Structures are given as C-alpha cells and as structure tokens.
Amino acid sequence: MKRNRSWVNLVGTASLLLCMLDGNAVRATSDYIVRADDKLKIKVFQYPELSGDYKVRANGTISIAPIGDIPVTGLSTKEIATQISERFVRSGISDKPGTSVEVLETRPVYVLGDVQKPGEYQFRPGMTVLQVVSLAGGWLRFNDPALMRLDRDSITISGEMRNLVRRYYELTARRARLNAELAMRTDIQFSNDLVLRSQVDPAVRQLIDEERSLLNIHVDALKTQIDSLEQNRGLYEREIDAIKRQIEANKVQSASVERELVEVRNLVKRGLTTISRLANLERMQAQLEMNEQGFQTLILRSRQNITQADQRIFDLKSQRNAAVTAEVQKVRMDIDDVSVRFDTNRSLLVEAKVTVPALVGVSDGAVETKSLVVVRMLDGKTQTIDATENTELLPGDVLRIQRTILPGTLGIGTLEQTSMMTPVGVKQ
C-alpha cells in the first residue's frame, strides 16, 4: 500500500511537469478548479489506449473505461490525477498506474456591452476584468466615419456658437446706442451684464468704445445740421425785427409828409406856393407807401424762410427717428435670429456630446462612469456580482460592461447663460 501511495505522489508530480512543458495547454496551477465543460487531456501511462481528451460533463463527471465515471468538478488537476490512479488501484487493474491530467480548454468568458469587440474569449487562470477588456480591444471607441464627422461637427458648432455670442454682444451694444440716439443723449446706457463683461473681455470693451464713438458722430452730425438751421432761423427773426423798425420809421416819415401835404395844398389854393412843391410831396408820399409794401414783402419772405427752417429741422429729426427706429427693429429681429440659431446649435451640440458619449471630453466637465457586472452560474443559479477592474473571473462568466457619460457642465446652456457670460435678457 505504501508503494501505491508513492505512485500516487509520482502521478501528481508528473502531471504538473507535463502541464508546465505543454505550451498549448491552459496554464496549470495547483489551485485551478475544474468545472463543467472543461476539456481535459488525460494520460494513463500503462494504458495508452485509455489516454485522450475528455470533456467534463454537465453533471461534473468524466468516464474512463474500465473504471467508470469519476466526479471531477471542484477538483484540481492534481487531485483528479490522484483520484484516477486510486481508482485503478482499488479496481485491481493496476498497482502502479501513472496518470497525468492537463486542462486543454475551459469554458470561455463572455464580454458584452461597451467594448470594441464583444464576444467570447478563452479563459486563463487568474484572468481579471481588465485583462478581458484588453482582449476585447479596450473600452468602446467610436471609429465610424459618421461618428467622427459628428466630432468635427461639434467643433464647428462650438465655433458657430461662439460667433453667435459675439454677435449677440454687438447687437445689444448697438441697440443701446440706437436708443440713446432716439433720445438725443450724449451717453449710452449699456446693460449691467455687458458692462461687467467688458471689464474682463477687451473685445467687448472695444465694442462699447466704438458704439460710444458712433453715437457722438451721429448725434454731433444731426446737431450740427439743426444748429445751422436754427441759426438761419434766428437770422430771419432778427431780419424781421429790423424790417419792423424800418416800417415804424417809414410810418413816421409818411405821417410827416401827410401833414406837410395838408399845409401845401392850403397854400396852393391861396396861391402862396407852387404846384411843383405839391407834386414833390405827393411823389414822396407814394414812395413811402411803396416802401412799406416792400417791407411787408420782406417780412413775409423771412417768415417763410423761418417756416422752411422749422420744417427742415422737423424733417431731419423725423427722418433720423424713422431710420433709427427701423434699425432698432432690425436689431431686434437679428437678436431673435441669433437666439434661435443659438438654441438650434445648442441642441445639435447636446446630441453630439451626450448621445454620442465618445465625443464628450473631460474639458467639458463630463464625468465617465463604468458599470462592471459579472453574471456567474453557481449551483445552477445565476448570481450577479458588481465587479471592479481587478475582479478575477471564472470560466463561463459573463462580463457586462456599460459606460455612462454624466454631462456635468457642458458649457452649452442658453444664450443667456453660456460659459462666455452672455448677458441675460435676449428678447427685450
């Protein structure tokens, strides 16, 4: 019996050496546990006809004639070799059998979900989740040309959104300037958000300065025209005053001539003066009357010029108000258009960055999480295990991988709340 035990020990040693020398076999370790569906290579040295490949049945046994069924599930290869040898001894077939057991194949492990190449992979003892993921090509990456196009589109959309934000600043600054022009103010009341933005953005600060310069140019030009017309109006008013004074003087002179005419007519009747003197006075009186009519004509002409000046001032203001009002309406429509285009691009960018997770970068504040779940059959029952990258797998395990992208701060909010500090109140 001692000799039999020696052969049993020899069997274990031989099986281990053979497994280590056979590069095609699964790496044998003393702690590897054989399971159903594993494929074993068994050599019985005294009976080469019994040697061959044996697959572990679903009930956990193999069958070797003439010793019958041998339960192997839950045993190591060394323990299986020892058990086979002992069966030969107990059956009286041989008192010194030499047996080696190698694991040729095990049940594969299966990978599902967000990896490059889902499928089944040969199990290796000590295999971890991370190793299986590497066999499956690594975490899922989008190499499809259409998805790569989405990546380029997201860059283009982001640039377009930045341009829209810049355009929004321009339009809101212009609207503030136009409102100042309508009120004929010399300064612009910009929104608080635009003023705050100008403190950190030199481009916005330059934009505000340009609008102020435009306001001064436009208001000064209009005021210059109005001032010129008002000066002409003042000249005409002073001219009327001067003509009125001339009329008063003409009236005084006419009254004097009238009194002299009365006296001269009496003298002519009495023969005390000549007719020529009377005729001269009458001609002087007629001239004075004509002078007064001319003065009245000049007054009418001056008043007409004043009316024309007033009308020109009114027309200038009306035309400017109409032009500015039309421009304000256009600016309002442009702001609405910018808002709609921004919302459209924001929706497209959300689709590119959320619906296609590969396009979400850490620069956007997105957080990537991985759900690693191992589904394992134990005693005929399915067991679900929350795994990590270092979790060791067993033959037949199903590894289910799901990557989740938490958007975080994408920087693609509304036009009023972008990461570029866009002012609030788009539609005012």
Disulfide bonds with the S-S distance in Angstrom:
none
